[in-house]
Amino acid sequence: MSRFPDLPPEVVLMEPMSFDEVMAAVHAVRERKTVLLNLSSMPPEEAQRSADFVAGGVFALDGQQERLGELVFLFAPFGVEITRDPGGLSER
């Protein structure tokens, strides 16, 4: 039995400008939302720190992560499976 039976699946797109804004991504995953996090608007060192912070929080929540690009990440809560197309998108 799901802890959140009435909540529909939701994907949240986030593009924080500073480290102070990334806690919202962990809160969203805790609320069973999948987060697409684009850190390209941040300085490189702050983006790395932010990615590490969110990854740690999502790990603690038994969630998953997938790096989609240089500074783009997908974070999913427990129970949401992330799968990659083995052929890749370029073969379409």
QUIQUITA-V818155 format. One record per residue. N is the residue number from 0. SS is DSSP state (H for helix, E for strand, C for the rest). PHI is phi as a letter, one per 30 degrees, with the letter a starting at -180 (* if undefined). PSI is psi in whole degrees, 0 to 359 (* if undefined). Layout:
BEGIN
N|SS|PHI|PSI, N|SS|PHI|PSI
END
This chain:
BEGIN
0|C|*|129, 1|C|d|144, 2|C|d|338, 3|C|b|63, 4|C|d|335, 5|C|c|359, 6|C|d|123, 7|C|d|156, 8|C|d|143, 9|C|b|140, 10|E|c|129, 11|E|c|127, 12|E|c|127, 13|E|b|138, 14|C|b|77, 15|C|d|151, 16|C|c|344, 17|C|b|165, 18|H|e|327, 19|H|e|338, 20|H|c|348, 21|C|d|343, 22|H|d|332, 23|H|d|329, 24|H|d|318, 25|H|d|319, 26|H|d|319, 27|H|d|316, 28|H|d|321, 29|H|d|330, 30|C|d|15, 31|C|i|28, 32|C|c|145, 33|E|d|138, 34|E|c|128, 35|E|c|112, 36|E|c|117, 37|E|c|113, 38|C|c|15, 39|C|d|347, 40|C|d|2, 41|C|c|155, 42|C|e|148, 43|H|e|316, 44|H|d|320, 45|H|d|325, 46|H|d|317, 47|H|d|315, 48|H|e|318, 49|H|d|316, 50|H|d|317, 51|H|d|318, 52|H|d|311, 53|H|d|318, 54|H|e|318, 55|H|d|317, 56|H|d|318, 57|H|d|322, 58|H|e|316, 59|H|d|335, 60|C|c|9, 61|C|i|29, 62|C|d|188, 63|E|b|162, 64|E|b|155, 65|E|b|131, 66|E|d|124, 67|E|c|338, 68|E|a|187, 69|C|e|312, 70|C|b|32, 71|E|b|129, 72|E|b|150, 73|E|c|126, 74|E|b|129, 75|E|b|145, 76|C|d|168, 77|C|e|136, 78|C|j|347, 79|C|c|120, 80|C|c|130, 81|C|c|123, 82|C|b|147, 83|C|c|143, 84|C|d|117, 85|C|d|335, 86|C|d|345, 87|C|i|162, 88|H|d|339, 89|H|d|347, 90|H|c|8, 91|C|d|*
END
